[in-house]
Amino acid sequence: MLALLAYYNVMRFNNIFETGRTIGNPSAFGYGISVAPWQGLWGLLFSGGKGLFVFCPVIILSMIAWPAFHRKHRVLSCTILAAAMLRIVFIASRSDWHGGFSLGPRYLIMLIPFLMLPVGELISTLLQSRNVKALCAVALASLICIAQQLYFSLGEIFSFFHIIKRNGAYQGVNVFQDDLLYLSWNFSPLRHLLQGKRGPLLLQCIEADNYTVWLLLVVPAALALALVYVCVLKNIFNQHR
């Protein structure tokens, strides 16, 4: 695949390293250059604009469950951790670590399913042990994560960032300097996304503010999740009678 990509770049641009982004725009070389990873690491993991633990908090639950997962699946655990660390450090070492106008760390999305595996293992263990209190805690954590993702899905991230960029320009502030737009909690979508435009076209016809529509989505999601847990727990207890 690398050979084919190199051949494509040579045939089109006469350079195996040219992807087309810098054609006719020499300043575009700054789009993705190698940098020290420290700022990128903080931004990718904990920042208000792009932090993985902020935009996908289920990873926190996964980290709690990881020791038990590691004891049971040591090779798989080490493989996932090594791949995740390599990916995170590599992206953090680029000046475009943030991925531009997107919601959360889009360059880390492919890691999320693998990092969530310990959560599945945890739920399976709790079901086998019939630990109702722990299952209820996991259900509550799941609901919080679902509610957050519904929150993100309801907003429109592109206009959100463009409005911040425009307002900053009016005030003489360059929000791109030192990646301020993606690092500052003052611009975090987690805090302000629903103050902007609504994203889903079919929901734009609802004459209510975004927070009300969000609650209208969260309530049935909570009921559906509760129904699933009740049915599963009922089945578990029936099997052990």
Rosetta constraint file for C-alpha pairs under 8 A:
AtomPair CA 1 CA 5 HARMONIC 6.16 0.50
AtomPair CA 2 CA 6 HARMONIC 6.08 0.50
AtomPair CA 3 CA 7 HARMONIC 6.11 0.50
AtomPair CA 4 CA 8 HARMONIC 6.11 0.50
AtomPair CA 5 CA 9 HARMONIC 6.24 0.50
AtomPair CA 5 CA 16 HARMONIC 7.83 0.50
AtomPair CA 6 CA 10 HARMONIC 6.21 0.50
AtomPair CA 6 CA 16 HARMONIC 4.71 0.50
AtomPair CA 6 CA 17 HARMONIC 7.29 0.50
AtomPair CA 7 CA 11 HARMONIC 6.13 0.50
AtomPair CA 7 CA 16 HARMONIC 6.91 0.50
AtomPair CA 8 CA 12 HARMONIC 6.11 0.50
AtomPair CA 8 CA 16 HARMONIC 7.78 0.50
AtomPair CA 9 CA 13 HARMONIC 5.45 0.50
AtomPair CA 9 CA 14 HARMONIC 6.53 0.50
AtomPair CA 9 CA 15 HARMONIC 5.85 0.50
AtomPair CA 9 CA 16 HARMONIC 4.92 0.50
AtomPair CA 9 CA 17 HARMONIC 6.90 0.50
AtomPair CA 9 CA 18 HARMONIC 6.07 0.50
AtomPair CA 9 CA 19 HARMONIC 6.43 0.50
AtomPair CA 10 CA 14 HARMONIC 4.03 0.50
AtomPair CA 10 CA 15 HARMONIC 4.72 0.50
AtomPair CA 10 CA 16 HARMONIC 5.06 0.50
AtomPair CA 13 CA 18 HARMONIC 6.41 0.50
AtomPair CA 13 CA 19 HARMONIC 7.86 0.50
AtomPair CA 13 CA 20 HARMONIC 7.45 0.50
AtomPair CA 14 CA 18 HARMONIC 7.97 0.50
AtomPair CA 18 CA 22 HARMONIC 7.54 0.50
AtomPair CA 21 CA 25 HARMONIC 7.91 0.50
AtomPair CA 21 CA 28 HARMONIC 6.84 0.50
AtomPair CA 22 CA 26 HARMONIC 5.88 0.50
AtomPair CA 22 CA 27 HARMONIC 7.53 0.50
AtomPair CA 22 CA 28 HARMONIC 5.12 0.50
AtomPair CA 22 CA 29 HARMONIC 6.10 0.50
AtomPair CA 29 CA 33 HARMONIC 7.05 0.50
AtomPair CA 30 CA 95 HARMONIC 7.53 0.50
AtomPair CA 31 CA 95 HARMONIC 6.90 0.50
AtomPair CA 31 CA 96 HARMONIC 6.19 0.50
AtomPair CA 32 CA 94 HARMONIC 5.72 0.50
AtomPair CA 32 CA 95 HARMONIC 5.15 0.50
AtomPair CA 32 CA 96 HARMONIC 5.11 0.50
AtomPair CA 33 CA 94 HARMONIC 5.48 0.50
AtomPair CA 33 CA 95 HARMONIC 5.38 0.50
AtomPair CA 33 CA 96 HARMONIC 7.54 0.50
AtomPair CA 34 CA 93 HARMONIC 5.64 0.50
AtomPair CA 34 CA 94 HARMONIC 4.73 0.50
AtomPair CA 34 CA 95 HARMONIC 6.26 0.50
AtomPair CA 35 CA 93 HARMONIC 5.09 0.50
AtomPair CA 35 CA 94 HARMONIC 5.47 0.50
AtomPair CA 35 CA 95 HARMONIC 5.90 0.50
AtomPair CA 36 CA 40 HARMONIC 7.97 0.50
AtomPair CA 36 CA 92 HARMONIC 7.81 0.50
AtomPair CA 36 CA 93 HARMONIC 5.59 0.50
AtomPair CA 36 CA 94 HARMONIC 7.85 0.50
AtomPair CA 37 CA 41 HARMONIC 5.89 0.50
AtomPair CA 37 CA 89 HARMONIC 6.66 0.50
AtomPair CA 37 CA 92 HARMONIC 4.75 0.50
AtomPair CA 37 CA 93 HARMONIC 4.27 0.50
AtomPair CA 37 CA 94 HARMONIC 7.34 0.50
AtomPair CA 38 CA 42 HARMONIC 6.43 0.50
AtomPair CA 38 CA 92 HARMONIC 7.25 0.50
AtomPair CA 38 CA 93 HARMONIC 7.98 0.50
AtomPair CA 39 CA 43 HARMONIC 6.08 0.50
AtomPair CA 39 CA 92 HARMONIC 7.40 0.50
AtomPair CA 40 CA 44 HARMONIC 5.86 0.50
AtomPair CA 40 CA 91 HARMONIC 7.53 0.50
AtomPair CA 40 CA 92 HARMONIC 4.13 0.50
AtomPair CA 40 CA 93 HARMONIC 6.68 0.50
AtomPair CA 40 CA 94 HARMONIC 7.66 0.50
AtomPair CA 40 CA 95 HARMONIC 7.90 0.50
AtomPair CA 40 CA 97 HARMONIC 6.00 0.50
AtomPair CA 40 CA 98 HARMONIC 7.63 0.50
AtomPair CA 41 CA 45 HARMONIC 6.15 0.50
AtomPair CA 41 CA 88 HARMONIC 7.20 0.50
AtomPair CA 41 CA 89 HARMONIC 6.93 0.50
AtomPair CA 41 CA 92 HARMONIC 5.25 0.50
AtomPair CA 42 CA 46 HARMONIC 5.51 0.50
AtomPair CA 42 CA 47 HARMONIC 6.29 0.50
AtomPair CA 42 CA 51 HARMONIC 7.57 0.50
AtomPair CA 43 CA 47 HARMONIC 4.57 0.50
AtomPair CA 43 CA 48 HARMONIC 7.89 0.50
AtomPair CA 43 CA 49 HARMONIC 7.60 0.50
AtomPair CA 43 CA 50 HARMONIC 5.94 0.50
AtomPair CA 43 CA 51 HARMONIC 5.64 0.50
AtomPair CA 43 CA 98 HARMONIC 7.44 0.50
AtomPair CA 43 CA 182 HARMONIC 7.36 0.50
AtomPair CA 43 CA 183 HARMONIC 5.98 0.50
AtomPair CA 44 CA 50 HARMONIC 5.55 0.50
AtomPair CA 44 CA 51 HARMONIC 4.62 0.50
AtomPair CA 44 CA 52 HARMONIC 5.89 0.50
AtomPair CA 44 CA 88 HARMONIC 7.62 0.50
AtomPair CA 44 CA 92 HARMONIC 7.16 0.50
AtomPair CA 44 CA 97 HARMONIC 7.46 0.50
AtomPair CA 44 CA 98 HARMONIC 7.11 0.50
AtomPair CA 44 CA 105 HARMONIC 6.08 0.50
AtomPair CA 45 CA 50 HARMONIC 7.28 0.50
AtomPair CA 45 CA 51 HARMONIC 4.13 0.50
AtomPair CA 45 CA 52 HARMONIC 4.68 0.50
AtomPair CA 45 CA 53 HARMONIC 5.78 0.50
AtomPair CA 45 CA 54 HARMONIC 7.58 0.50
AtomPair CA 46 CA 50 HARMONIC 7.37 0.50
AtomPair CA 46 CA 51 HARMONIC 4.17 0.50
AtomPair CA 46 CA 52 HARMONIC 6.53 0.50
AtomPair CA 46 CA 53 HARMONIC 6.08 0.50
AtomPair CA 46 CA 54 HARMONIC 6.31 0.50
AtomPair CA 47 CA 51 HARMONIC 4.51 0.50
AtomPair CA 47 CA 54 HARMONIC 7.37 0.50
AtomPair CA 47 CA 182 HARMONIC 7.24 0.50
AtomPair CA 47 CA 183 HARMONIC 5.15 0.50
AtomPair CA 47 CA 184 HARMONIC 7.07 0.50
AtomPair CA 47 CA 185 HARMONIC 7.26 0.50
AtomPair CA 48 CA 54 HARMONIC 6.87 0.50
AtomPair CA 48 CA 182 HARMONIC 7.00 0.50
AtomPair CA 48 CA 183 HARMONIC 5.88 0.50
AtomPair CA 48 CA 184 HARMONIC 6.02 0.50
AtomPair CA 48 CA 185 HARMONIC 4.66 0.50
AtomPair CA 48 CA 187 HARMONIC 7.58 0.50
AtomPair CA 48 CA 188 HARMONIC 4.95 0.50
AtomPair CA 48 CA 189 HARMONIC 7.60 0.50
AtomPair CA 48 CA 190 HARMONIC 7.19 0.50
AtomPair CA 49 CA 103 HARMONIC 7.87 0.50
AtomPair CA 49 CA 104 HARMONIC 6.45 0.50
AtomPair CA 49 CA 181 HARMONIC 7.23 0.50
AtomPair CA 49 CA 182 HARMONIC 4.39 0.50
AtomPair CA 49 CA 183 HARMONIC 5.55 0.50
AtomPair CA 49 CA 184 HARMONIC 6.76 0.50
AtomPair CA 49 CA 185 HARMONIC 6.81 0.50
AtomPair CA 49 CA 187 HARMONIC 6.98 0.50
AtomPair CA 49 CA 188 HARMONIC 4.81 0.50
AtomPair CA 49 CA 189 HARMONIC 6.48 0.50
AtomPair CA 49 CA 190 HARMONIC 7.75 0.50
AtomPair CA 50 CA 54 HARMONIC 7.56 0.50
AtomPair CA 50 CA 55 HARMONIC 7.14 0.50
AtomPair CA 50 CA 98 HARMONIC 6.55 0.50
AtomPair CA 50 CA 103 HARMONIC 7.21 0.50
AtomPair CA 50 CA 104 HARMONIC 4.26 0.50
AtomPair CA 50 CA 105 HARMONIC 4.91 0.50
AtomPair CA 50 CA 182 HARMONIC 6.14 0.50
AtomPair CA 50 CA 183 HARMONIC 7.26 0.50
AtomPair CA 51 CA 55 HARMONIC 6.14 0.50
AtomPair CA 51 CA 104 HARMONIC 6.48 0.50
AtomPair CA 51 CA 105 HARMONIC 6.49 0.50
AtomPair CA 52 CA 56 HARMONIC 5.57 0.50
AtomPair CA 52 CA 57 HARMONIC 7.44 0.50
AtomPair CA 52 CA 59 HARMONIC 7.91 0.50
AtomPair CA 52 CA 104 HARMONIC 6.88 0.50
AtomPair CA 52 CA 105 HARMONIC 6.24 0.50
AtomPair CA 52 CA 108 HARMONIC 7.86 0.50
AtomPair CA 53 CA 57 HARMONIC 4.90 0.50
AtomPair CA 53 CA 58 HARMONIC 7.77 0.50
AtomPair CA 53 CA 59 HARMONIC 6.29 0.50
AtomPair CA 53 CA 60 HARMONIC 6.53 0.50
AtomPair CA 55 CA 104 HARMONIC 5.85 0.50
AtomPair CA 55 CA 190 HARMONIC 7.72 0.50
AtomPair CA 56 CA 145 HARMONIC 7.41 0.50
AtomPair CA 57 CA 61 HARMONIC 7.22 0.50
AtomPair CA 57 CA 145 HARMONIC 6.59 0.50
AtomPair CA 58 CA 62 HARMONIC 6.27 0.50
AtomPair CA 58 CA 116 HARMONIC 7.26 0.50
AtomPair CA 58 CA 141 HARMONIC 7.78 0.50
AtomPair CA 58 CA 142 HARMONIC 7.53 0.50
AtomPair CA 58 CA 145 HARMONIC 6.40 0.50
AtomPair CA 59 CA 63 HARMONIC 6.14 0.50
AtomPair CA 59 CA 112 HARMONIC 7.71 0.50
AtomPair CA 59 CA 115 HARMONIC 6.63 0.50
AtomPair CA 59 CA 116 HARMONIC 6.38 0.50
AtomPair CA 60 CA 64 HARMONIC 6.48 0.50
AtomPair CA 61 CA 65 HARMONIC 6.38 0.50
AtomPair CA 61 CA 119 HARMONIC 6.88 0.50
AtomPair CA 62 CA 66 HARMONIC 5.91 0.50
AtomPair CA 62 CA 115 HARMONIC 6.79 0.50
AtomPair CA 62 CA 116 HARMONIC 5.75 0.50
AtomPair CA 62 CA 117 HARMONIC 7.46 0.50
AtomPair CA 62 CA 118 HARMONIC 5.46 0.50
AtomPair CA 62 CA 119 HARMONIC 5.23 0.50
AtomPair CA 63 CA 67 HARMONIC 7.81 0.50
AtomPair CA 63 CA 118 HARMONIC 7.86 0.50
AtomPair CA 65 CA 69 HARMONIC 6.46 0.50
AtomPair CA 65 CA 118 HARMONIC 5.68 0.50
AtomPair CA 65 CA 119 HARMONIC 6.42 0.50
AtomPair CA 65 CA 122 HARMONIC 6.26 0.50
AtomPair CA 66 CA 70 HARMONIC 5.89 0.50
AtomPair CA 66 CA 118 HARMONIC 5.68 0.50
AtomPair CA 67 CA 71 HARMONIC 6.30 0.50
AtomPair CA 68 CA 72 HARMONIC 6.45 0.50
AtomPair CA 69 CA 73 HARMONIC 5.88 0.50
AtomPair CA 69 CA 74 HARMONIC 7.60 0.50
AtomPair CA 69 CA 77 HARMONIC 7.12 0.50
AtomPair CA 69 CA 118 HARMONIC 5.54 0.50
AtomPair CA 69 CA 121 HARMONIC 6.78 0.50
AtomPair CA 69 CA 122 HARMONIC 7.84 0.50
AtomPair CA 70 CA 74 HARMONIC 4.73 0.50
AtomPair CA 70 CA 76 HARMONIC 7.86 0.50
AtomPair CA 70 CA 77 HARMONIC 5.29 0.50
AtomPair CA 70 CA 78 HARMONIC 7.68 0.50
AtomPair CA 73 CA 77 HARMONIC 5.92 0.50
AtomPair CA 74 CA 78 HARMONIC 6.12 0.50
AtomPair CA 75 CA 79 HARMONIC 6.13 0.50
AtomPair CA 76 CA 80 HARMONIC 6.18 0.50
AtomPair CA 77 CA 81 HARMONIC 6.16 0.50
AtomPair CA 78 CA 82 HARMONIC 5.97 0.50
AtomPair CA 79 CA 83 HARMONIC 6.14 0.50
AtomPair CA 80 CA 84 HARMONIC 5.99 0.50
AtomPair CA 80 CA 114 HARMONIC 6.71 0.50
AtomPair CA 80 CA 115 HARMONIC 7.28 0.50
AtomPair CA 81 CA 85 HARMONIC 6.02 0.50
AtomPair CA 82 CA 86 HARMONIC 6.10 0.50
AtomPair CA 83 CA 87 HARMONIC 6.13 0.50
AtomPair CA 84 CA 88 HARMONIC 6.06 0.50
AtomPair CA 84 CA 111 HARMONIC 6.42 0.50
AtomPair CA 85 CA 89 HARMONIC 6.02 0.50
AtomPair CA 86 CA 90 HARMONIC 5.98 0.50
AtomPair CA 87 CA 91 HARMONIC 6.17 0.50
AtomPair CA 87 CA 108 HARMONIC 7.57 0.50
AtomPair CA 88 CA 92 HARMONIC 5.98 0.50
AtomPair CA 88 CA 108 HARMONIC 7.20 0.50
AtomPair CA 89 CA 93 HARMONIC 6.14 0.50
AtomPair CA 90 CA 94 HARMONIC 7.11 0.50
AtomPair CA 91 CA 96 HARMONIC 7.93 0.50
AtomPair CA 91 CA 97 HARMONIC 5.27 0.50
AtomPair CA 91 CA 107 HARMONIC 7.33 0.50
AtomPair CA 92 CA 97 HARMONIC 5.32 0.50
AtomPair CA 93 CA 97 HARMONIC 7.23 0.50
AtomPair CA 96 CA 100 HARMONIC 7.24 0.50
AtomPair CA 97 CA 107 HARMONIC 7.63 0.50
AtomPair CA 98 CA 105 HARMONIC 6.23 0.50
AtomPair CA 98 CA 106 HARMONIC 7.73 0.50
AtomPair CA 98 CA 107 HARMONIC 7.82 0.50
AtomPair CA 98 CA 182 HARMONIC 6.92 0.50
AtomPair CA 99 CA 105 HARMONIC 6.79 0.50
AtomPair CA 99 CA 106 HARMONIC 6.20 0.50
AtomPair CA 99 CA 107 HARMONIC 6.56 0.50
AtomPair CA 101 CA 157 HARMONIC 7.28 0.50
AtomPair CA 101 CA 158 HARMONIC 6.04 0.50
AtomPair CA 101 CA 161 HARMONIC 6.49 0.50
AtomPair CA 102 CA 106 HARMONIC 6.78 0.50
AtomPair CA 102 CA 157 HARMONIC 6.56 0.50
AtomPair CA 102 CA 158 HARMONIC 7.03 0.50
AtomPair CA 103 CA 152 HARMONIC 7.89 0.50
AtomPair CA 103 CA 157 HARMONIC 6.34 0.50
AtomPair CA 103 CA 189 HARMONIC 7.75 0.50
AtomPair CA 105 CA 109 HARMONIC 6.87 0.50
AtomPair CA 108 CA 112 HARMONIC 7.16 0.50
AtomPair CA 110 CA 114 HARMONIC 7.97 0.50
AtomPair CA 111 CA 115 HARMONIC 6.16 0.50
AtomPair CA 112 CA 116 HARMONIC 6.11 0.50
AtomPair CA 113 CA 117 HARMONIC 6.75 0.50
AtomPair CA 116 CA 120 HARMONIC 7.13 0.50
AtomPair CA 117 CA 121 HARMONIC 6.52 0.50
AtomPair CA 118 CA 122 HARMONIC 6.00 0.50
AtomPair CA 119 CA 123 HARMONIC 6.23 0.50
AtomPair CA 120 CA 124 HARMONIC 6.18 0.50
AtomPair CA 121 CA 125 HARMONIC 6.21 0.50
AtomPair CA 122 CA 126 HARMONIC 6.19 0.50
AtomPair CA 123 CA 127 HARMONIC 6.10 0.50
AtomPair CA 123 CA 135 HARMONIC 7.17 0.50
AtomPair CA 123 CA 138 HARMONIC 7.77 0.50
AtomPair CA 124 CA 128 HARMONIC 6.30 0.50
AtomPair CA 125 CA 129 HARMONIC 6.24 0.50
AtomPair CA 126 CA 130 HARMONIC 5.79 0.50
AtomPair CA 126 CA 131 HARMONIC 5.43 0.50
AtomPair CA 126 CA 132 HARMONIC 7.82 0.50
AtomPair CA 126 CA 134 HARMONIC 7.03 0.50
AtomPair CA 126 CA 135 HARMONIC 6.39 0.50
AtomPair CA 127 CA 131 HARMONIC 6.75 0.50
AtomPair CA 127 CA 135 HARMONIC 7.53 0.50
AtomPair CA 127 CA 233 HARMONIC 7.70 0.50
AtomPair CA 127 CA 236 HARMONIC 7.29 0.50
AtomPair CA 130 CA 233 HARMONIC 7.93 0.50
AtomPair CA 130 CA 236 HARMONIC 7.47 0.50
AtomPair CA 130 CA 237 HARMONIC 7.86 0.50
AtomPair CA 131 CA 135 HARMONIC 6.20 0.50
AtomPair CA 132 CA 136 HARMONIC 6.09 0.50
AtomPair CA 133 CA 137 HARMONIC 6.30 0.50
AtomPair CA 134 CA 138 HARMONIC 6.26 0.50
AtomPair CA 135 CA 139 HARMONIC 6.06 0.50
AtomPair CA 136 CA 140 HARMONIC 6.17 0.50
AtomPair CA 137 CA 141 HARMONIC 6.24 0.50
AtomPair CA 138 CA 142 HARMONIC 6.02 0.50
AtomPair CA 139 CA 143 HARMONIC 6.18 0.50
AtomPair CA 139 CA 225 HARMONIC 7.62 0.50
AtomPair CA 139 CA 226 HARMONIC 7.84 0.50
AtomPair CA 139 CA 229 HARMONIC 7.68 0.50
AtomPair CA 140 CA 144 HARMONIC 6.33 0.50
AtomPair CA 141 CA 145 HARMONIC 6.35 0.50
AtomPair CA 142 CA 146 HARMONIC 6.13 0.50
AtomPair CA 143 CA 147 HARMONIC 5.99 0.50
AtomPair CA 143 CA 221 HARMONIC 7.86 0.50
AtomPair CA 143 CA 222 HARMONIC 6.35 0.50
AtomPair CA 143 CA 225 HARMONIC 7.46 0.50
AtomPair CA 144 CA 148 HARMONIC 6.17 0.50
AtomPair CA 145 CA 149 HARMONIC 6.29 0.50
AtomPair CA 146 CA 150 HARMONIC 6.20 0.50
AtomPair CA 146 CA 218 HARMONIC 7.86 0.50
AtomPair CA 146 CA 221 HARMONIC 7.76 0.50
AtomPair CA 147 CA 151 HARMONIC 6.19 0.50
AtomPair CA 147 CA 218 HARMONIC 5.70 0.50
AtomPair CA 148 CA 152 HARMONIC 6.34 0.50
AtomPair CA 149 CA 153 HARMONIC 6.03 0.50
AtomPair CA 150 CA 154 HARMONIC 6.12 0.50
AtomPair CA 150 CA 214 HARMONIC 6.92 0.50
AtomPair CA 150 CA 217 HARMONIC 7.24 0.50
AtomPair CA 150 CA 218 HARMONIC 7.25 0.50
AtomPair CA 151 CA 155 HARMONIC 6.82 0.50
AtomPair CA 151 CA 194 HARMONIC 7.48 0.50
AtomPair CA 151 CA 214 HARMONIC 6.21 0.50
AtomPair CA 152 CA 189 HARMONIC 7.94 0.50
AtomPair CA 152 CA 190 HARMONIC 7.75 0.50
AtomPair CA 152 CA 193 HARMONIC 7.35 0.50
AtomPair CA 153 CA 199 HARMONIC 7.25 0.50
AtomPair CA 153 CA 200 HARMONIC 7.70 0.50
AtomPair CA 154 CA 194 HARMONIC 7.35 0.50
AtomPair CA 154 CA 198 HARMONIC 5.86 0.50
AtomPair CA 154 CA 199 HARMONIC 5.51 0.50
AtomPair CA 154 CA 200 HARMONIC 6.34 0.50
AtomPair CA 154 CA 210 HARMONIC 7.52 0.50
AtomPair CA 154 CA 214 HARMONIC 7.07 0.50
AtomPair CA 155 CA 193 HARMONIC 5.68 0.50
AtomPair CA 155 CA 194 HARMONIC 5.41 0.50
AtomPair CA 155 CA 196 HARMONIC 6.98 0.50
AtomPair CA 155 CA 197 HARMONIC 6.16 0.50
AtomPair CA 155 CA 198 HARMONIC 4.81 0.50
AtomPair CA 155 CA 199 HARMONIC 4.95 0.50
AtomPair CA 155 CA 200 HARMONIC 7.83 0.50
AtomPair CA 155 CA 210 HARMONIC 8.00 0.50
AtomPair CA 156 CA 160 HARMONIC 6.34 0.50
AtomPair CA 156 CA 193 HARMONIC 7.35 0.50
AtomPair CA 156 CA 196 HARMONIC 7.19 0.50
AtomPair CA 156 CA 197 HARMONIC 5.62 0.50
AtomPair CA 156 CA 198 HARMONIC 5.52 0.50
AtomPair CA 156 CA 199 HARMONIC 4.31 0.50
AtomPair CA 156 CA 200 HARMONIC 7.99 0.50
AtomPair CA 157 CA 161 HARMONIC 6.32 0.50
AtomPair CA 157 CA 189 HARMONIC 7.73 0.50
AtomPair CA 157 CA 193 HARMONIC 7.14 0.50
AtomPair CA 157 CA 199 HARMONIC 7.92 0.50
AtomPair CA 158 CA 162 HARMONIC 6.24 0.50
AtomPair CA 159 CA 163 HARMONIC 5.93 0.50
AtomPair CA 159 CA 196 HARMONIC 7.68 0.50
AtomPair CA 159 CA 197 HARMONIC 7.17 0.50
AtomPair CA 160 CA 164 HARMONIC 6.52 0.50
AtomPair CA 160 CA 189 HARMONIC 7.96 0.50
AtomPair CA 160 CA 193 HARMONIC 6.73 0.50
AtomPair CA 160 CA 196 HARMONIC 6.01 0.50
AtomPair CA 160 CA 197 HARMONIC 7.31 0.50
AtomPair CA 161 CA 165 HARMONIC 6.14 0.50
AtomPair CA 162 CA 166 HARMONIC 6.08 0.50
AtomPair CA 163 CA 167 HARMONIC 6.05 0.50
AtomPair CA 164 CA 168 HARMONIC 5.98 0.50
AtomPair CA 164 CA 175 HARMONIC 7.92 0.50
AtomPair CA 164 CA 187 HARMONIC 7.46 0.50
AtomPair CA 165 CA 169 HARMONIC 6.25 0.50
AtomPair CA 165 CA 174 HARMONIC 7.72 0.50
AtomPair CA 165 CA 175 HARMONIC 6.31 0.50
AtomPair CA 166 CA 170 HARMONIC 6.36 0.50
AtomPair CA 167 CA 171 HARMONIC 6.43 0.50
AtomPair CA 168 CA 172 HARMONIC 6.09 0.50
AtomPair CA 168 CA 173 HARMONIC 4.71 0.50
AtomPair CA 168 CA 174 HARMONIC 6.26 0.50
AtomPair CA 168 CA 175 HARMONIC 6.28 0.50
AtomPair CA 169 CA 173 HARMONIC 5.50 0.50
AtomPair CA 169 CA 174 HARMONIC 6.41 0.50
AtomPair CA 175 CA 179 HARMONIC 7.01 0.50
AtomPair CA 175 CA 180 HARMONIC 5.31 0.50
AtomPair CA 175 CA 181 HARMONIC 5.04 0.50
AtomPair CA 176 CA 180 HARMONIC 5.68 0.50
AtomPair CA 176 CA 181 HARMONIC 5.78 0.50
AtomPair CA 179 CA 183 HARMONIC 6.14 0.50
AtomPair CA 180 CA 184 HARMONIC 5.54 0.50
AtomPair CA 181 CA 187 HARMONIC 6.25 0.50
AtomPair CA 182 CA 187 HARMONIC 7.38 0.50
AtomPair CA 182 CA 188 HARMONIC 7.47 0.50
AtomPair CA 184 CA 188 HARMONIC 6.68 0.50
AtomPair CA 185 CA 191 HARMONIC 7.89 0.50
AtomPair CA 187 CA 191 HARMONIC 7.75 0.50
AtomPair CA 187 CA 192 HARMONIC 7.26 0.50
AtomPair CA 188 CA 192 HARMONIC 6.38 0.50
AtomPair CA 188 CA 193 HARMONIC 7.66 0.50
AtomPair CA 189 CA 193 HARMONIC 4.44 0.50
AtomPair CA 192 CA 196 HARMONIC 7.34 0.50
AtomPair CA 194 CA 198 HARMONIC 7.17 0.50
AtomPair CA 194 CA 210 HARMONIC 5.74 0.50
AtomPair CA 194 CA 211 HARMONIC 6.75 0.50
AtomPair CA 195 CA 210 HARMONIC 7.44 0.50
AtomPair CA 198 CA 203 HARMONIC 7.75 0.50
AtomPair CA 198 CA 204 HARMONIC 6.46 0.50
AtomPair CA 198 CA 210 HARMONIC 6.83 0.50
AtomPair CA 199 CA 203 HARMONIC 7.92 0.50
AtomPair CA 199 CA 204 HARMONIC 7.58 0.50
AtomPair CA 200 CA 204 HARMONIC 6.57 0.50
AtomPair CA 201 CA 205 HARMONIC 7.77 0.50
AtomPair CA 206 CA 213 HARMONIC 7.76 0.50
AtomPair CA 208 CA 212 HARMONIC 6.26 0.50
AtomPair CA 208 CA 213 HARMONIC 6.52 0.50
AtomPair CA 209 CA 213 HARMONIC 6.50 0.50
AtomPair CA 210 CA 214 HARMONIC 6.06 0.50
AtomPair CA 211 CA 215 HARMONIC 6.33 0.50
AtomPair CA 212 CA 216 HARMONIC 6.31 0.50
AtomPair CA 213 CA 217 HARMONIC 6.41 0.50
AtomPair CA 214 CA 218 HARMONIC 6.21 0.50
AtomPair CA 215 CA 219 HARMONIC 6.12 0.50
AtomPair CA 216 CA 220 HARMONIC 7.23 0.50
AtomPair CA 217 CA 221 HARMONIC 6.48 0.50
AtomPair CA 218 CA 222 HARMONIC 6.07 0.50
AtomPair CA 219 CA 223 HARMONIC 6.31 0.50
AtomPair CA 220 CA 224 HARMONIC 6.03 0.50
AtomPair CA 221 CA 225 HARMONIC 6.13 0.50
AtomPair CA 222 CA 226 HARMONIC 6.09 0.50
AtomPair CA 223 CA 227 HARMONIC 6.11 0.50
AtomPair CA 224 CA 228 HARMONIC 6.28 0.50
AtomPair CA 225 CA 229 HARMONIC 6.33 0.50
AtomPair CA 226 CA 230 HARMONIC 6.09 0.50
AtomPair CA 227 CA 231 HARMONIC 6.15 0.50
AtomPair CA 228 CA 232 HARMONIC 6.13 0.50
AtomPair CA 229 CA 233 HARMONIC 5.96 0.50
AtomPair CA 230 CA 234 HARMONIC 5.97 0.50
AtomPair CA 231 CA 235 HARMONIC 6.15 0.50
AtomPair CA 232 CA 236 HARMONIC 6.19 0.50
AtomPair CA 233 CA 237 HARMONIC 6.18 0.50
AtomPair CA 234 CA 238 HARMONIC 6.15 0.50
AtomPair CA 235 CA 239 HARMONIC 6.26 0.50
AtomPair CA 236 CA 240 HARMONIC 6.59 0.50
AtomPair CA 237 CA 241 HARMONIC 6.44 0.50
